[in-house]
Amino acid sequence: MNNRQAVGIDLGTTFSVIAHLDAAGRPCTIPNSEGDLLTPSAVFFDGQNVVVGKEAVKAAIACPDEIAQFVKREMGNPAYGRPMHGEYLPPEVIESFVLEKLRRDASLKLGDFSKVVISVPAFFNEPRRKATQDAGSLAGLEVLNIINEPTAAAIAYGVQEGILTAKGEAKQKETILVYDLGGGTFDVTVMEIDGENYTAIAT
């Protein structure tokens, strides 16, 4: 992979996913090391070891107090709601483990990379966006941008439907409805795409 090319990450409340543009310029989701397109946003603390994803969820059956889940809801807070292995950790530290797994797994297909764009809910305030960026930095990633999830969905739709040029500009003004039924957010956004401008008219 050309290391100048960025990948996209949806750091979700319940599941996370990573994608890149294929040779034809189309968004392509990258399977994790287990062969799944979605990685559970779960972190299990097993002594000095940290387990992320499907195996973390399995391990938590025996030790439910050692798993951190739905951490995205607490981004921007000083610490995650309960101690992990006896220590209160900032949410961005826990989320960095999820990002590390996504990076490690995706590098099996793409080779080494560092540049990413991460999507967040439209309602995330500046402290929550900054915490997300910090999580990326802790995972060894260069976060080029934090974009709103409805905007990311609108771009993906535009590419899939062919209403965008190769430069990402709308061929004509479009108004679309983005419906997001996620693990932590449930919202509907009306987006207007005009050239390179993606505007949320209403949420």
JOTA-V908622 format. One record per residue. N is the residue number from 1. RES is the residue in one letter. PHI is phi in degrees with one decimal (NA if undefined). Layout:
N_RES_PHI / N_RES_PHI
This chain:
1_M_NA / 2_N_-69.1 / 3_N_-67.0 / 4_R_-79.8 / 5_Q_-84.0 / 6_A_-95.4 / 7_V_-104.5 / 8_G_-110.6 / 9_I_-127.4 / 10_D_-101.6 / 11_L_-85.1 / 12_G_-88.1 / 13_T_-67.3 / 14_T_-103.3 / 15_F_-131.4 / 16_S_-123.0 / 17_V_-147.9 / 18_I_-129.0 / 19_A_-142.8 / 20_H_-142.0 / 21_L_-91.4 / 22_D_-77.7 / 23_A_-60.8 / 24_A_-90.9 / 25_G_82.6 / 26_R_-99.6 / 27_P_-63.6 / 28_C_-137.3 / 29_T_-73.8 / 30_I_-102.3 / 31_P_-65.6 / 32_N_-82.2 / 33_S_-67.4 / 34_E_-87.6 / 35_G_88.5 / 36_D_-99.0 / 37_L_-79.1 / 38_L_-109.8 / 39_T_-112.2 / 40_P_-55.9 / 41_S_-83.2 / 42_A_-127.0 / 43_V_-127.0 / 44_F_-108.7 / 45_F_-101.2 / 46_D_-109.7 / 47_G_64.9 / 48_Q_-85.3 / 49_N_-95.7 / 50_V_-121.7 / 51_V_-116.0 / 52_V_-124.5 / 53_G_92.9 / 54_K_-57.5 / 55_E_-66.5 / 56_A_-65.3 / 57_V_-64.1 / 58_K_-63.9 / 59_A_-65.7 / 60_A_-69.0 / 61_I_-60.4 / 62_A_-82.8 / 63_C_-133.5 / 64_P_-65.2 / 65_D_-79.9 / 66_E_-105.2 / 67_I_-114.1 / 68_A_-108.7 / 69_Q_-131.6 / 70_F_57.3 / 71_V_-65.6 / 72_K_-56.5 / 73_R_-65.0 / 74_E_-108.3 / 75_M_-59.0 / 76_G_97.4 / 77_N_-81.5 / 78_P_-63.8 / 79_A_-151.0 / 80_Y_-62.7 / 81_G_-57.7 / 82_R_-141.5 / 83_P_-69.3 / 84_M_-112.1 / 85_H_55.3 / 86_G_81.3 / 87_E_-134.4 / 88_Y_-82.9 / 89_L_-106.2 / 90_P_-62.6 / 91_P_-55.8 / 92_E_-66.8 / 93_V_-67.4 / 94_I_-65.6 / 95_E_-65.7 / 96_S_-63.4 / 97_F_-67.1 / 98_V_-65.3 / 99_L_-64.7 / 100_E_-62.3 / 101_K_-65.2 / 102_L_-58.6 / 103_R_-65.1 / 104_R_-60.6 / 105_D_-67.5 / 106_A_-67.7 / 107_S_-67.4 / 108_L_-63.3 / 109_K_-97.6 / 110_L_-94.4 / 111_G_85.2 / 112_D_-68.0 / 113_F_-152.3 / 114_S_-140.5 / 115_K_-83.8 / 116_V_-140.5 / 117_V_-120.6 / 118_I_-114.7 / 119_S_-95.6 / 120_V_-135.6 / 121_P_-58.4 / 122_A_-61.0 / 123_F_-84.9 / 124_F_-60.0 / 125_N_-84.4 / 126_E_-61.5 / 127_P_-60.1 / 128_R_-73.2 / 129_R_-67.5 / 130_K_-64.3 / 131_A_-62.4 / 132_T_-65.0 / 133_Q_-64.0 / 134_D_-64.1 / 135_A_-60.3 / 136_G_-63.0 / 137_S_-63.0 / 138_L_-63.0 / 139_A_-86.0 / 140_G_80.1 / 141_L_-105.7 / 142_E_-97.8 / 143_V_-82.4 / 144_L_-73.1 / 145_N_-162.3 / 146_I_-113.0 / 147_I_-118.3 / 148_N_-71.4 / 149_E_-58.1 / 150_P_-60.9 / 151_T_-65.8 / 152_A_-60.9 / 153_A_-65.5 / 154_A_-64.3 / 155_I_-64.5 / 156_A_-60.5 / 157_Y_-63.0 / 158_G_-60.9 / 159_V_-67.4 / 160_Q_-62.5 / 161_E_-88.5 / 162_G_74.4 / 163_I_-91.9 / 164_L_-110.9 / 165_T_-79.9 / 166_A_-62.0 / 167_K_-87.8 / 168_G_85.7 / 169_E_-97.8 / 170_A_-70.5 / 171_K_-68.0 / 172_Q_-151.4 / 173_K_-62.6 / 174_E_-128.7 / 175_T_-121.1 / 176_I_-129.9 / 177_L_-109.9 / 178_V_-106.2 / 179_Y_-109.7 / 180_D_-117.8 / 181_L_-108.6 / 182_G_-105.2 / 183_G_-73.8 / 184_G_-122.4 / 185_T_-132.2 / 186_F_-141.6 / 187_D_-148.7 / 188_V_-126.9 / 189_T_-126.3 / 190_V_-92.0 / 191_M_-111.7 / 192_E_-112.0 / 193_I_-109.9 / 194_D_-135.2 / 195_G_65.6 / 196_E_-95.0 / 197_N_-94.8 / 198_Y_-115.4 / 199_T_-117.9 / 200_A_-82.1 / 201_I_-75.5 / 202_A_-157.6 / 203_T_-127.8
